[in-house]
Amino acid sequence: MSNERIDLTRFEGLPKKMEIKWHEHPLYGARYLVQISEPETPWAVGAIAPDYEPHGVYAKDKIEQEKVAKMFASTPDLIAELKRCYRVIEDIESMIPDNHEEIDPVLSDILSECHRLLGM
């Protein structure tokens, strides 16, 4: 894991909401589709379907596919939460004086550890 932040500008303009839908296709078989659920872009962005029967049990395969589909569909929420966390970190950083000697020694130790962990 890196101490560098993820550049979130590359995600600007991406859909804000995705959903999953079970789809039975006569040629390609049953699978979960990850779809954008916005009226201006109502298209599927991916299909979760195994190339083989890993468990040999259809119900279990469907449960595993659903987990992966939900993970992909949660991408917009994860990006929004990461943006919120970055704002909180920036707000906290803005309250930290440059000179740690102005702060209580215990708080100074805590801030030093935060700086170490955040790569500041």
BAMAR-509248 format. One record per residue: residue number from 1; residue in three letters; x, y, z of N, C-alpha, C, O in turn. Coordinates in Angstrom, 3 decimals, padded with zeros to 6 digits. Layout:
BEGIN
nr = NUM rest = Ala nX = X nY = Y nZ = Z caX = X caY = Y caZ = Z cX = X cY = Y cZ = Z oX = X oY = Y oZ = Z
...
***
This chain:
BEGIN
nr = 1 rest = Met nX = 000.850 nY = -001.180 nZ = 000.000 caX = 000.000 caY = 000.000 caZ = 000.000 cX = 000.889 cY = 001.234 cZ = 000.000 oX = 001.895 oY = 001.294 oZ = 000.708
nr = 2 rest = Ser nX = 000.510 nY = 002.198 nZ = -000.789 caX = 001.280 caY = 003.421 caZ = -000.934 cX = 000.695 cY = 004.522 cZ = -000.050 oX = -000.492 oY = 004.502 oZ = 000.277
nr = 3 rest = Asn nX = 001.530 nY = 005.472 nZ = 000.328 caX = 001.055 caY = 006.631 caZ = 001.078 cX = 000.525 cY = 007.715 cZ = 000.141 oX = 000.014 oY = 008.738 oZ = 000.596
nr = 4 rest = Glu nX = 000.647 nY = 007.491 nZ = -001.164 caX = 000.164 caY = 008.468 caZ = -002.129 cX = -001.345 cY = 008.353 cZ = -002.286 oX = -001.908 oY = 007.259 oZ = -002.269
nr = 5 rest = Arg nX = -001.975 nY = 009.486 nZ = -002.438 caX = -003.417 caY = 009.486 caZ = -002.646 cX = -003.754 cY = 009.071 cZ = -004.072 oX = -002.976 oY = 009.282 oZ = -005.002
nr = 6 rest = Ile nX = -004.918 nY = 008.484 nZ = -004.218 caX = -005.427 caY = 008.138 caZ = -005.544 cX = -005.925 cY = 009.417 cZ = -006.199 oX = -006.641 oY = 010.195 oZ = -005.569
nr = 7 rest = Asp nX = -005.558 nY = 009.643 nZ = -007.448 caX = -006.011 caY = 010.819 caZ = -008.181 cX = -007.470 cY = 010.603 cZ = -008.575 oX = -007.763 oY = 009.860 oZ = -009.512
nr = 8 rest = Leu nX = -008.366 nY = 011.246 nZ = -007.866 caX = -009.799 caY = 011.039 caZ = -008.089 cX = -010.345 cY = 011.842 cZ = -009.266 oX = -011.502 oY = 011.659 oZ = -009.644
nr = 9 rest = Thr nX = -009.537 nY = 012.730 nZ = -009.854 caX = -010.030 caY = 013.506 caZ = -010.995 cX = -010.344 cY = 012.598 cZ = -012.185 oX = -011.177 oY = 012.939 oZ = -013.025
nr = 10 rest = Arg nX = -009.679 nY = 011.444 nZ = -012.257 caX = -009.946 caY = 010.534 caZ = -013.381 cX = -011.343 cY = 009.904 cZ = -013.291 oX = -011.814 oY = 009.306 oZ = -014.258
nr = 11 rest = Phe nX = -012.004 nY = 010.037 nZ = -012.136 caX = -013.339 caY = 009.479 caZ = -011.972 cX = -014.443 cY = 010.516 cZ = -012.126 oX = -015.623 oY = 010.190 oZ = -011.998
nr = 12 rest = Glu nX = -014.068 nY = 011.764 nZ = -012.400 caX = -015.079 caY = 012.815 caZ = -012.553 cX = -015.942 cY = 012.527 cZ = -013.768 oX = -015.444 oY = 012.113 oZ = -014.814
nr = 13 rest = Gly nX = -017.215 nY = 012.746 nZ = -013.623 caX = -018.148 caY = 012.540 caZ = -014.710 cX = -018.638 cY = 011.105 cZ = -014.852 oX = -019.456 oY = 010.805 oZ = -015.722
nr = 14 rest = Leu nX = -018.139 nY = 010.226 nZ = -014.002 caX = -018.614 caY = 008.844 caZ = -014.041 cX = -020.003 cY = 008.766 cZ = -013.399 oX = -020.388 oY = 009.646 oZ = -012.629
nr = 15 rest = Pro nX = -020.737 nY = 007.719 nZ = -013.717 caX = -022.084 caY = 007.577 caZ = -013.137 cX = -022.060 cY = 007.588 cZ = -011.614 oX = -021.093 oY = 007.154 oZ = -010.987
nr = 16 rest = Lys nX = -023.128 nY = 008.086 nZ = -011.043 caX = -023.244 caY = 008.166 caZ = -009.591 cX = -023.971 cY = 006.967 cZ = -008.996 oX = -023.925 oY = 006.752 oZ = -007.785
nr = 17 rest = Lys nX = -024.634 nY = 006.195 nZ = -009.828 caX = -025.438 caY = 005.074 caZ = -009.323 cX = -025.385 cY = 003.910 cZ = -010.301 oX = -025.602 oY = 004.071 oZ = -011.502
nr = 18 rest = Met nX = -025.091 nY = 002.731 nZ = -009.754 caX = -025.125 caY = 001.508 caZ = -010.549 cX = -025.939 cY = 000.465 cZ = -009.793 oX = -026.085 oY = 000.534 oZ = -008.573
nr = 19 rest = Glu nX = -026.454 nY = -000.481 nZ = -010.524 caX = -027.247 caY = -001.544 caZ = -009.912 cX = -026.915 cY = -002.863 cZ = -010.609 oX = -026.279 oY = -002.885 oZ = -011.663
nr = 20 rest = Ile nX = -027.357 nY = -003.955 nZ = -010.000 caX = -027.149 caY = -005.252 caZ = -010.630 cX = -028.496 cY = -005.851 cZ = -011.012 oX = -029.520 oY = -005.571 oZ = -010.389
nr = 21 rest = Lys nX = -028.471 nY = -006.679 nZ = -012.045 caX = -029.700 caY = -007.296 caZ = -012.532 cX = -029.361 cY = -008.708 cZ = -013.014 oX = -028.391 oY = -008.901 oZ = -013.747
nr = 22 rest = Trp nX = -030.152 nY = -009.683 nZ = -012.606 caX = -029.976 caY = -011.056 caZ = -013.084 cX = -030.526 cY = -011.133 cZ = -014.497 oX = -031.635 oY = -010.668 oZ = -014.761
nr = 23 rest = His nX = -029.762 nY = -011.717 nZ = -015.404 caX = -030.158 caY = -011.756 caZ = -016.814 cX = -029.923 cY = -013.159 cZ = -017.374 oX = -028.824 oY = -013.701 oZ = -017.258
nr = 24 rest = Glu nX = -030.930 nY = -013.726 nZ = -017.963 caX = -030.821 caY = -015.051 caZ = -018.584 cX = -030.803 cY = -014.844 cZ = -020.096 oX = -031.799 oY = -014.425 oZ = -020.686
nr = 25 rest = His nX = -029.671 nY = -015.140 nZ = -020.711 caX = -029.504 caY = -014.950 caZ = -022.151 cX = -029.490 cY = -016.319 cZ = -022.826 oX = -028.791 oY = -017.220 oZ = -022.360
nr = 26 rest = Pro nX = -030.247 nY = -016.499 nZ = -023.918 caX = -030.327 caY = -017.812 caZ = -024.551 cX = -028.984 cY = -018.313 cZ = -025.109 oX = -028.744 oY = -019.519 oZ = -025.157
nr = 27 rest = Leu nX = -028.126 nY = -017.400 nZ = -025.524 caX = -026.838 caY = -017.794 caZ = -026.096 cX = -025.708 cY = -017.785 cZ = -025.072 oX = -024.906 oY = -018.718 oZ = -025.013
nr = 28 rest = Tyr nX = -025.650 nY = -016.725 nZ = -024.264 caX = -024.529 caY = -016.549 caZ = -023.334 cX = -024.777 cY = -017.117 cZ = -021.946 oX = -023.848 oY = -017.215 oZ = -021.145
nr = 29 rest = Gly nX = -025.993 nY = -017.486 nZ = -021.657 caX = -026.300 caY = -018.075 caZ = -020.359 cX = -026.702 cY = -017.040 cZ = -019.321 oX = -026.836 oY = -015.852 oZ = -019.615
nr = 30 rest = Ala nX = -026.891 nY = -017.526 nZ = -018.099 caX = -027.335 caY = -016.664 caZ = -016.996 cX = -026.145 cY = -015.943 cZ = -016.393 oX = -025.055 oY = -016.504 oZ = -016.278
nr = 31 rest = Arg nX = -026.362 nY = -014.713 nZ = -016.017 caX = -025.297 caY = -013.900 caZ = -015.442 cX = -025.882 cY = -012.659 cZ = -014.781 oX = -027.029 oY = -012.288 oZ = -015.028
nr = 32 rest = Tyr nX = -025.073 nY = -012.026 nZ = -013.939 caX = -025.440 caY = -010.728 caZ = -013.380 cX = -024.876 cY = -009.654 cZ = -014.288 oX = -023.728 oY = -009.737 oZ = -014.725
nr = 33 rest = Leu nX = -025.687 nY = -008.647 nZ = -014.570 caX = -025.226 caY = -007.479 caZ = -015.305 cX = -025.062 cY = -006.335 cZ = -014.320 oX = -025.898 oY = -006.146 oZ = -013.436
nr = 34 rest = Val nX = -023.997 nY = -005.576 nZ = -014.470 caX = -023.800 caY = -004.346 caZ = -013.701 cX = -024.226 cY = -003.227 cZ = -014.644 oX = -023.642 oY = -003.037 oZ = -015.712
nr = 35 rest = Gln nX = -025.257 nY = -002.487 nZ = -014.227 caX = -025.829 caY = -001.464 caZ = -015.090 cX = -025.784 cY = -000.089 cZ = -014.447 oX = -025.879 oY = 000.052 oZ = -013.228
nr = 36 rest = Ile nX = -025.637 nY = 000.914 nZ = -015.288 caX = -025.752 caY = 002.299 caZ = -014.820 cX = -027.232 cY = 002.593 cZ = -014.700 oX = -027.995 oY = 002.353 oZ = -015.635
nr = 37 rest = Ser nX = -027.638 nY = 003.110 nZ = -013.560 caX = -029.068 caY = 003.381 caZ = -013.357 cX = -029.341 cY = 004.881 cZ = -013.384 oX = -029.929 oY = 005.446 oZ = -012.462
nr = 38 rest = Glu nX = -028.892 nY = 005.507 nZ = -014.474 caX = -029.169 caY = 006.917 caZ = -014.718 cX = -029.848 cY = 007.015 cZ = -016.079 oX = -029.408 oY = 006.371 oZ = -017.032
nr = 39 rest = Pro nX = -030.909 nY = 007.807 nZ = -016.186 caX = -031.687 caY = 007.843 caZ = -017.434 cX = -030.870 cY = 008.213 cZ = -018.675 oX = -031.148 oY = 007.719 oZ = -019.768
nr = 40 rest = Glu nX = -029.864 nY = 009.080 nZ = -018.511 caX = -029.112 caY = 009.534 caZ = -019.686 cX = -028.101 cY = 008.492 cZ = -020.180 oX = -027.631 oY = 008.582 oZ = -021.314
nr = 41 rest = Thr nX = -027.766 nY = 007.513 nZ = -019.346 caX = -026.824 caY = 006.460 caZ = -019.752 cX = -027.297 cY = 005.101 cZ = -019.236 oX = -026.656 oY = 004.517 oZ = -018.362
nr = 42 rest = Pro nX = -028.404 nY = 004.595 nZ = -019.763 caX = -028.947 caY = 003.326 caZ = -019.240 cX = -028.336 cY = 002.094 cZ = -019.911 oX = -029.040 oY = 001.363 oZ = -020.609
nr = 43 rest = Trp nX = -027.049 nY = 001.855 nZ = -019.713 caX = -026.437 caY = 000.701 caZ = -020.353 cX = -025.650 cY = -000.141 cZ = -019.364 oX = -025.249 oY = 000.325 oZ = -018.298
nr = 44 rest = Ala nX = -025.445 nY = -001.376 nZ = -019.742 caX = -024.685 caY = -002.301 caZ = -018.903 cX = -023.194 cY = -001.998 cZ = -019.044 oX = -022.713 oY = -001.713 oZ = -020.141
nr = 45 rest = Val nX = -022.477 nY = -002.060 nZ = -017.944 caX = -021.035 caY = -001.810 caZ = -017.975 cX = -020.233 cY = -003.092 cZ = -017.779 oX = -019.010 oY = -003.080 oZ = -017.921
nr = 46 rest = Gly nX = -020.894 nY = -004.186 nZ = -017.458 caX = -020.182 caY = -005.440 caZ = -017.290 cX = -021.124 cY = -006.582 cZ = -016.982 oX = -022.265 oY = -006.389 oZ = -016.562
nr = 47 rest = Ala nX = -020.607 nY = -007.778 nZ = -017.204 caX = -021.364 caY = -008.990 caZ = -016.889 cX = -020.485 cY = -009.875 cZ = -016.020 oX = -019.299 oY = -010.054 oZ = -016.299
nr = 48 rest = Ile nX = -021.066 nY = -010.421 nZ = -014.979 caX = -020.348 caY = -011.317 caZ = -014.077 cX = -020.854 cY = -012.734 cZ = -014.370 oX = -021.973 oY = -013.094 oZ = -014.005
nr = 49 rest = Ala nX = -020.022 nY = -013.515 nZ = -015.024 caX = -020.407 caY = -014.882 caZ = -015.383 cX = -019.170 cY = -015.764 cZ = -015.357 oX = -018.157 oY = -015.421 oZ = -015.966
nr = 50 rest = Pro nX = -019.232 nY = -016.887 nZ = -014.668 caX = -018.059 caY = -017.766 caZ = -014.639 cX = -017.864 cY = -018.471 cZ = -015.982 oX = -018.828 oY = -018.750 oZ = -016.695
nr = 51 rest = Asp nX = -016.614 nY = -018.752 nZ = -016.312 caX = -016.313 caY = -019.499 caZ = -017.530 cX = -016.476 cY = -020.992 cZ = -017.302 oX = -016.443 oY = -021.780 oZ = -018.247
nr = 52 rest = Tyr nX = -016.648 nY = -021.368 nZ = -016.069 caX = -016.767 caY = -022.782 caZ = -015.719 cX = -017.616 cY = -022.885 cZ = -014.461 oX = -017.985 oY = -021.863 oZ = -013.883
nr = 53 rest = Glu nX = -017.921 nY = -024.060 nZ = -014.042 caX = -018.695 caY = -024.287 caZ = -012.824 cX = -017.720 cY = -024.549 cZ = -011.677 oX = -017.375 oY = -025.703 oZ = -011.422
nr = 54 rest = Pro nX = -017.272 nY = -023.511 nZ = -010.985 caX = -016.248 caY = -023.719 caZ = -009.956 cX = -016.711 cY = -024.566 cZ = -008.783 oX = -015.914 oY = -025.301 oZ = -008.201
nr = 55 rest = His nX = -017.953 nY = -024.477 nZ = -008.436 caX = -018.435 caY = -025.206 caZ = -007.269 cX = -019.301 cY = -026.402 cZ = -007.655 oX = -019.573 oY = -027.273 oZ = -006.828
nr = 56 rest = Gly nX = -019.731 nY = -026.437 nZ = -008.911 caX = -020.603 caY = -027.513 caZ = -009.346 cX = -022.011 cY = -027.396 cZ = -008.785 oX = -022.840 oY = -028.286 oZ = -008.973
nr = 57 rest = Val nX = -022.271 nY = -026.307 nZ = -008.106 caX = -023.591 caY = -026.089 caZ = -007.514 cX = -024.096 cY = -024.739 cZ = -008.023 oX = -023.547 oY = -023.692 oZ = -007.681
nr = 58 rest = Tyr nX = -025.131 nY = -024.775 nZ = -008.831 caX = -025.646 caY = -023.570 caZ = -009.483 cX = -025.978 cY = -022.473 cZ = -008.469 oX = -025.612 oY = -021.316 oZ = -008.675
nr = 59 rest = Ala nX = -026.661 nY = -022.820 nZ = -007.383 caX = -027.071 caY = -021.816 caZ = -006.394 cX = -025.857 cY = -021.122 cZ = -005.780 oX = -025.874 oY = -019.908 oZ = -005.581
nr = 60 rest = Lys nX = -024.805 nY = -021.883 nZ = -005.480 caX = -023.613 caY = -021.283 caZ = -004.893 cX = -022.903 cY = -020.391 cZ = -005.918 oX = -022.416 oY = -019.316 oZ = -005.568
nr = 61 rest = Asp nX = -022.842 nY = -020.832 nZ = -007.181 caX = -022.237 caY = -020.011 caZ = -008.223 cX = -022.960 cY = -018.677 cZ = -008.343 oX = -022.326 oY = -017.632 oZ = -008.492
nr = 62 rest = Lys nX = -024.284 nY = -018.714 nZ = -008.279 caX = -025.076 caY = -017.491 caZ = -008.403 cX = -024.795 cY = -016.555 cZ = -007.227 oX = -024.716 oY = -015.341 oZ = -007.416
nr = 63 rest = Ile nX = -024.644 nY = -017.092 nZ = -006.033 caX = -024.335 caY = -016.273 caZ = -004.856 cX = -022.972 cY = -015.607 cZ = -005.018 oX = -022.822 oY = -014.425 oZ = -004.707
nr = 64 rest = Glu nX = -021.977 nY = -016.352 nZ = -005.501 caX = -020.643 caY = -015.790 caZ = -005.703 cX = -020.669 cY = -014.697 cZ = -006.773 oX = -020.034 oY = -013.654 oZ = -006.614
nr = 65 rest = Gln nX = -021.399 nY = -014.936 nZ = -007.855 caX = -021.525 caY = -013.927 caZ = -008.904 cX = -022.181 cY = -012.656 cZ = -008.366 oX = -021.774 oY = -011.542 oZ = -008.696
nr = 66 rest = Glu nX = -023.200 nY = -012.847 nZ = -007.532 caX = -023.906 caY = -011.690 caZ = -006.965 cX = -022.965 cY = -010.848 cZ = -006.103 oX = -023.008 oY = -009.619 oZ = -006.157
nr = 67 rest = Lys nX = -022.117 nY = -011.501 nZ = -005.311 caX = -021.162 caY = -010.770 caZ = -004.463 cX = -020.242 cY = -009.899 cZ = -005.312 oX = -020.021 oY = -008.730 oZ = -004.996
nr = 68 rest = Val nX = -019.710 nY = -010.467 nZ = -006.386 caX = -018.791 caY = -009.724 caZ = -007.248 cX = -019.530 cY = -008.593 cZ = -007.965 oX = -019.007 oY = -007.485 oZ = -008.082
nr = 69 rest = Ala nX = -020.735 nY = -008.871 nZ = -008.441 caX = -021.519 caY = -007.838 caZ = -009.118 cX = -021.808 cY = -006.668 cZ = -008.182 oX = -021.712 oY = -005.509 oZ = -008.588
nr = 70 rest = Lys nX = -022.164 nY = -006.968 nZ = -006.922 caX = -022.433 caY = -005.909 caZ = -005.947 cX = -021.173 cY = -005.097 cZ = -005.655 oX = -021.242 oY = -003.883 oZ = -005.465
nr = 71 rest = Met nX = -020.025 nY = -005.771 nZ = -005.621 caX = -018.769 caY = -005.062 caZ = -005.387 cX = -018.534 cY = -004.037 cZ = -006.504 oX = -018.209 oY = -002.882 oZ = -006.228
nr = 72 rest = Phe nX = -018.699 nY = -004.461 nZ = -007.762 caX = -018.500 caY = -003.537 caZ = -008.878 cX = -019.538 cY = -002.422 cZ = -008.875 oX = -019.214 oY = -001.269 oZ = -009.160
nr = 73 rest = Ala nX = -020.771 nY = -002.754 nZ = -008.557 caX = -021.842 caY = -001.752 caZ = -008.551 cX = -021.647 cY = -000.715 cZ = -007.449 oX = -022.184 oY = 000.389 oZ = -007.544
nr = 74 rest = Ser nX = -020.890 nY = -001.052 nZ = -006.407 caX = -020.667 caY = -000.107 caZ = -005.313 cX = -019.533 cY = 000.886 cZ = -005.607 oX = -019.243 oY = 001.746 oZ = -004.776
nr = 75 rest = Thr nX = -018.900 nY = 000.780 nZ = -006.759 caX = -017.778 caY = 001.664 caZ = -007.107 cX = -018.110 cY = 003.148 cZ = -006.946 oX = -017.318 oY = 003.860 oZ = -006.330
nr = 76 rest = Pro nX = -019.236 nY = 003.657 nZ = -007.462 caX = -019.523 caY = 005.084 caZ = -007.274 cX = -019.609 cY = 005.488 cZ = -005.795 oX = -019.158 oY = 006.570 oZ = -005.421
nr = 77 rest = Asp nX = -020.188 nY = 004.619 nZ = -004.957 caX = -020.288 caY = 004.921 caZ = -003.525 cX = -018.906 cY = 004.928 cZ = -002.867 oX = -018.630 oY = 005.761 oZ = -002.004
nr = 78 rest = Leu nX = -018.046 nY = 004.005 nZ = -003.275 caX = -016.693 caY = 003.942 caZ = -002.708 cX = -015.887 cY = 005.182 cZ = -003.084 oX = -015.149 oY = 005.717 oZ = -002.257
nr = 79 rest = Ile nX = -016.024 nY = 005.639 nZ = -004.321 caX = -015.323 caY = 006.853 caZ = -004.753 cX = -015.828 cY = 008.059 cZ = -003.976 oX = -015.034 oY = 008.892 oZ = -003.538
nr = 80 rest = Ala nX = -017.144 nY = 008.161 nZ = -003.800 caX = -017.718 caY = 009.279 caZ = -003.034 cX = -017.223 cY = 009.259 cZ = -001.592 oX = -016.912 oY = 010.312 oZ = -001.035
nr = 81 rest = Glu nX = -017.145 nY = 008.080 nZ = -000.979 caX = -016.665 caY = 007.973 caZ = 000.400 cX = -015.187 cY = 008.334 cZ = 000.488 oX = -014.769 oY = 008.985 oZ = 001.446
nr = 82 rest = Leu nX = -014.399 nY = 007.926 nZ = -000.484 caX = -012.979 caY = 008.274 caZ = -000.485 cX = -012.795 cY = 009.787 cZ = -000.616 oX = -011.943 oY = 010.368 oZ = 000.056
nr = 83 rest = Lys nX = -013.588 nY = 010.425 nZ = -001.475 caX = -013.541 caY = 011.890 caZ = -001.593 cX = -013.852 cY = 012.545 cZ = -000.256 oX = -013.182 oY = 013.497 oZ = 000.146
nr = 84 rest = Arg nX = -014.878 nY = 012.030 nZ = 000.440 caX = -015.259 caY = 012.581 caZ = 001.744 cX = -014.106 cY = 012.417 cZ = 002.740 oX = -013.794 oY = 013.344 oZ = 003.487
nr = 85 rest = Cys nX = -013.484 nY = 011.255 nZ = 002.750 caX = -012.358 caY = 011.017 caZ = 003.670 cX = -011.193 cY = 011.954 cZ = 003.368 oX = -010.564 oY = 012.479 oZ = 004.287
nr = 86 rest = Tyr nX = -010.904 nY = 012.166 nZ = 002.089 caX = -009.836 caY = 013.102 caZ = 001.723 cX = -010.147 cY = 014.512 cZ = 002.236 oX = -009.254 oY = 015.211 oZ = 002.716
nr = 87 rest = Arg nX = -011.416 nY = 014.927 nZ = 002.134 caX = -011.791 caY = 016.264 caZ = 002.634 cX = -011.596 cY = 016.353 cZ = 004.148 oX = -011.129 oY = 017.374 oZ = 004.654
nr = 88 rest = Val nX = -011.951 nY = 015.291 nZ = 004.870 caX = -011.770 caY = 015.271 caZ = 006.325 cX = -010.284 cY = 015.368 cZ = 006.662 oX = -009.896 oY = 016.139 oZ = 007.541
nr = 89 rest = Ile nX = -009.462 nY = 014.599 nZ = 005.976 caX = -008.011 caY = 014.650 caZ = 006.210 cX = -007.487 cY = 016.054 cZ = 005.941 oX = -006.698 oY = 016.581 oZ = 006.725
nr = 90 rest = Glu nX = -007.922 nY = 016.666 nZ = 004.837 caX = -007.467 caY = 018.032 caZ = 004.514 cX = -007.917 cY = 019.031 cZ = 005.575 oX = -007.163 oY = 019.935 oZ = 005.935
nr = 91 rest = Asp nX = -009.141 nY = 018.874 nZ = 006.076 caX = -009.624 caY = 019.763 caZ = 007.138 cX = -008.779 cY = 019.616 cZ = 008.400 oX = -008.424 oY = 020.609 oZ = 009.034
nr = 92 rest = Ile nX = -008.463 nY = 018.388 nZ = 008.756 caX = -007.632 caY = 018.148 caZ = 009.946 cX = -006.234 cY = 018.709 cZ = 009.731 oX = -005.680 oY = 019.360 oZ = 010.617
nr = 93 rest = Glu nX = -005.661 nY = 018.459 nZ = 008.559 caX = -004.315 caY = 018.969 caZ = 008.265 cX = -004.262 cY = 020.496 cZ = 008.341 oX = -003.262 oY = 021.069 oZ = 008.775
nr = 94 rest = Ser nX = -005.351 nY = 021.148 nZ = 007.913 caX = -005.361 caY = 022.612 caZ = 007.934 cX = -005.373 cY = 023.171 cZ = 009.360 oX = -005.030 oY = 024.334 oZ = 009.571
nr = 95 rest = Met nX = -005.767 nY = 022.348 nZ = 010.340 caX = -005.801 caY = 022.792 caZ = 011.735 cX = -004.487 cY = 022.532 cZ = 012.468 oX = -004.315 oY = 022.976 oZ = 013.603
nr = 96 rest = Ile nX = -003.569 nY = 021.825 nZ = 011.838 caX = -002.310 caY = 021.468 caZ = 012.488 cX = -001.293 cY = 022.583 cZ = 012.268 oX = -000.973 oY = 022.912 oZ = 011.125
nr = 97 rest = Pro nX = -000.786 nY = 023.161 nZ = 013.341 caX = 000.246 caY = 024.187 caZ = 013.173 cX = 001.514 cY = 023.579 cZ = 012.584 oX = 001.807 oY = 022.402 oZ = 012.796
nr = 98 rest = Asp nX = 002.260 nY = 024.393 nZ = 011.845 caX = 003.519 caY = 023.921 caZ = 011.271 cX = 004.544 cY = 023.612 cZ = 012.352 oX = 005.374 oY = 022.715 oZ = 012.207
nr = 99 rest = Asn nX = 004.471 nY = 024.369 nZ = 013.433 caX = 005.431 caY = 024.204 caZ = 014.517 cX = 004.794 cY = 023.349 cZ = 015.612 oX = 003.918 oY = 023.818 oZ = 016.339
nr = 100 rest = His nX = 005.233 nY = 022.098 nZ = 015.727 caX = 004.643 caY = 021.182 caZ = 016.706 cX = 004.971 cY = 021.559 cZ = 018.149 oX = 004.309 oY = 021.088 oZ = 019.074
nr = 101 rest = Glu nX = 005.971 nY = 022.391 nZ = 018.348 caX = 006.320 caY = 022.784 caZ = 019.717 cX = 005.227 cY = 023.646 cZ = 020.346 oX = 005.164 oY = 023.778 oZ = 021.568
nr = 102 rest = Glu nX = 004.373 nY = 024.229 nZ = 019.517 caX = 003.276 caY = 025.047 caZ = 020.025 cX = 002.154 cY = 024.189 cZ = 020.598 oX = 001.206 oY = 024.715 oZ = 021.181
nr = 103 rest = Ile nX = 002.255 nY = 022.891 nZ = 020.439 caX = 001.195 caY = 021.971 caZ = 020.832 cX = 001.635 cY = 021.165 cZ = 022.047 oX = 002.827 oY = 020.967 oZ = 022.285
nr = 104 rest = Asp nX = 000.657 nY = 020.711 nZ = 022.802 caX = 000.902 caY = 019.821 caZ = 023.936 cX = 001.769 cY = 018.650 cZ = 023.476 oX = 001.561 oY = 018.151 oZ = 022.370
nr = 105 rest = Pro nX = 002.733 nY = 018.191 nZ = 024.277 caX = 003.629 caY = 017.098 caZ = 023.858 cX = 002.904 cY = 015.808 cZ = 023.449 oX = 003.334 oY = 015.146 oZ = 022.505
nr = 106 rest = Val nX = 001.828 nY = 015.440 nZ = 024.127 caX = 001.098 caY = 014.228 caZ = 023.765 cX = 000.470 cY = 014.399 cZ = 022.383 oX = 000.557 oY = 013.500 oZ = 021.545
nr = 107 rest = Leu nX = -000.156 nY = 015.538 nZ = 022.144 caX = -000.757 caY = 015.808 caZ = 020.846 cX = 000.322 cY = 015.863 cZ = 019.766 oX = 000.104 oY = 015.421 oZ = 018.638
nr = 108 rest = Ser nX = 001.463 nY = 016.399 nZ = 020.113 caX = 002.568 caY = 016.452 caZ = 019.166 cX = 002.996 cY = 015.049 cZ = 018.741 oX = 003.277 oY = 014.819 oZ = 017.565
nr = 109 rest = Asp nX = 003.047 nY = 014.111 nZ = 019.683 caX = 003.390 caY = 012.724 caZ = 019.356 cX = 002.338 cY = 012.108 cZ = 018.428 oX = 002.670 oY = 011.391 oZ = 017.485
nr = 110 rest = Ile nX = 001.080 nY = 012.397 nZ = 018.708 caX = -000.007 caY = 011.877 caZ = 017.877 cX = 000.107 cY = 012.441 cZ = 016.459 oX = -000.044 oY = 011.710 oZ = 015.481
nr = 111 rest = Leu nX = 000.373 nY = 013.738 nZ = 016.356 caX = 000.496 caY = 014.376 caZ = 015.042 cX = 001.704 cY = 013.822 cZ = 014.285 oX = 001.637 oY = 013.619 oZ = 013.073
nr = 112 rest = Ser nX = 002.783 nY = 013.582 nZ = 014.983 caX = 003.962 caY = 013.006 caZ = 014.324 cX = 003.644 cY = 011.636 cZ = 013.750 oX = 004.062 oY = 011.308 oZ = 012.640
nr = 113 rest = Glu nX = 002.907 nY = 010.843 nZ = 014.504 caX = 002.521 caY = 009.511 caZ = 014.025 cX = 001.580 cY = 009.623 cZ = 012.817 oX = 001.701 oY = 008.853 oZ = 011.865
nr = 114 rest = Cys nX = 000.649 nY = 010.573 nZ = 012.856 caX = -000.241 caY = 010.798 caZ = 011.709 cX = 000.571 cY = 011.183 cZ = 010.482 oX = 000.329 oY = 010.679 oZ = 009.385
nr = 115 rest = His nX = 001.534 nY = 012.077 nZ = 010.669 caX = 002.375 caY = 012.483 caZ = 009.539 cX = 003.141 cY = 011.288 cZ = 008.979 oX = 003.280 oY = 011.147 oZ = 007.764
nr = 116 rest = Arg nX = 003.633 nY = 010.434 nZ = 009.861 caX = 004.366 caY = 009.253 caZ = 009.409 cX = 003.457 cY = 008.334 cZ = 008.597 oX = 003.842 oY = 007.854 oZ = 007.531
nr = 117 rest = Leu nX = 002.250 nY = 008.093 nZ = 009.107 caX = 001.331 caY = 007.195 caZ = 008.423 cX = 000.808 cY = 007.770 cZ = 007.105 oX = 000.592 oY = 007.034 oZ = 006.142
nr = 118 rest = Leu nX = 000.611 nY = 009.072 nZ = 007.070 caX = 000.074 caY = 009.710 caZ = 005.868 cX = 001.161 cY = 010.113 cZ = 004.883 oX = 000.865 oY = 010.623 oZ = 003.802
nr = 119 rest = Gly nX = 002.409 nY = 009.889 nZ = 005.248 caX = 003.508 caY = 010.234 caZ = 004.348 cX = 003.663 cY = 011.723 cZ = 004.132 oX = 003.983 oY = 012.171 oZ = 003.031
nr = 120 rest = Met nX = 003.436 nY = 012.489 nZ = 005.186 caX = 003.502 caY = 013.951 caZ = 005.071 cX = 004.904 cY = 014.438 cZ = 005.369 oX = 005.162 oY = 015.641 oZ = 005.324
***
